[in-house]
Amino acid sequence: MATREEWEAIASKRIQSILATRRISYSSHLEIKISEAGPNHLRAEPHIISNALRHMNKAKEIANYKPTNLPSGDNNPKYFVPLDFSGAADASRSRSFVEWRNLFLWASQRSEYCGFVLEKIIFDAVLETDKYHVLGSAPIYGPDGKLMKSSGSEMLTYQGNDVYKAESGAGFDLFAIHKSSHTPIGIEAKNIREWIYPASVEVWRAIARACTLECLPVIIARKISYISRGGFFANFGILGFETNFQYMAQQVQPDSKYTFKDKVIHKDKLGFADIKLLKPKDPVPSHLVMFFDDILDQQAEIYFEKFMKHKDLLKKYAIDYQMAEPGLNQGKRYRLYKEFKEEAEFEDVEFELEAKTTDFEI
């Protein structure tokens, strides 16, 4: 197994190579090129990339750059360029790169194009197995051919218990009861680019909801770090499943004047080649059906027992210490996670590296 220093060296070398050819990049773009492409022994995970970027920035091996056409607001990422970045060609490339990212954001931040797509797939996969009673309702296609979700479609109460922050009107994306074991299951669909780590707000929001409804939390996301699945999740009864794809509605292509595939998915543009555009009548992805038919079917009761065993401690950190809240400072979030591990007497060999790479801003 490679050491931290060896992984950072691998990440640094690949970052330099990408910037030399692509001229400009940011974290999610580097992840698809490094963490999700190439030989396995060269796939440094996102937290390694973050650490490498910090060190490279400090050593002045790369530079920060602010493109001239950034959208207004505070949600712009930090862009990185090689030290020889200059001239009209590089400036033009940077403007195009921001245009491609803006097109991706336009689609990914609209539920009818992105979020509802994974939710609908999950509902269909669950129903295809016939092993669960499903409570609530799935997104449906409206008259305009786009997915929509009716109010009251999410379960806010179960057996007299209100879900965490029920007043917001949001609960689990899907709630089901396993027919054989009668295990209650709350499922979160996270159709996002960010990898899921143990301290991620998405994890602790699911935990908070599961603690209040007393159900098994299941997180389905594009990418879930092994640090999460193989360590924290397995120990504390959270079941995670990687889709390995970001699913979007085919309608995004005509609605973008047929530019989305070329500018967002094409490997020579933004390069998010894992995005799958689905039509309303496309079959449910087989690996998701397999998850519900085999893995969840076999593991639901086992994981639920683990979760309920640790429920009080998990609730303390998720709700009382507010790890379920997106506004929690990142540094405090990781310090709380470290405190949680100490109190639970749980150790993950990768944690120290993970904490060091996320307690600061690049």
Stockholm file with secondary structure:
# STOCKHOLM 1.0

chainA/1-362         MATREEWEAIASKRIQSILATRRISYSSHLEIKISEAGPNHLRAEPHIISNALRHMNKAKEIANYKPTNLPSGDNNPKYFVPLDFSGAADASRSRSFVEWRNLFLWASQRSEYCGFVLEKIIFDAVLETDKYHVLGSAPIYGPDGKLMKSSGSEMLTYQGNDVYKAESGAGFDLFAIHKSSHTPIGIEAKNIREWIYPASVEVWRAIARACTLECLPVIIARKISYISRGGFFANFGILGFETNFQYMAQQVQPDSKYTFKDKVIHKDKLGFADIKLLKPKDPVPSHLVMFFDDILDQQAEIYFEKFMKHKDLLKKYAIDYQMAEPGLNQGKRYRLYKEFKEEAEFEDVEFELEAKTTDFEI
#=GR chainA/1-362 SS CCCHHHHHHHHHHHHHHHHHHHSCBCHHHHHHHHTTSSCGGGCCCHHHHHHHHHHHHHTTSSEEECCTTCCSSSCCCCEEECTTCCHHHHHHHHHHHHHHHHHHHHHHTCTTTTHHHHHHHHHHHHHHHTCEEEESCCCEECTTSCEECCTTCSCCEETTEECTTGGGTCCCSEEEEETTTCCEEEEEEECCSSCBCTTCHHHHHHHHHHHHHTCEEEEEESCBCHIIIIIIIHHHTCEEEECCSEEEETTHHHHTTSCHIIIIISTTTTCCTTEEEECTTCCCCHHHHHIIIIIHHHHHHHHHHHHHHTHHHHHIIIIISCTTCTTSCHHHHHHHHHHHHHHHTCCCTTHHHHHHTTSSCC
#=GC SS_cons         CCCHHHHHHHHHHHHHHHHHHHSCBCHHHHHHHHTTSSCGGGCCCHHHHHHHHHHHHHTTSSEEECCTTCCSSSCCCCEEECTTCCHHHHHHHHHHHHHHHHHHHHHHTCTTTTHHHHHHHHHHHHHHHTCEEEESCCCEECTTSCEECCTTCSCCEETTEECTTGGGTCCCSEEEEETTTCCEEEEEEECCSSCBCTTCHHHHHHHHHHHHHTCEEEEEESCBCHIIIIIIIHHHTCEEEECCSEEEETTHHHHTTSCHIIIIISTTTTCCTTEEEECTTCCCCHHHHHIIIIIHHHHHHHHHHHHHHTHHHHHIIIIISCTTCTTSCHHHHHHHHHHHHHHHTCCCTTHHHHHHTTSSCC
//
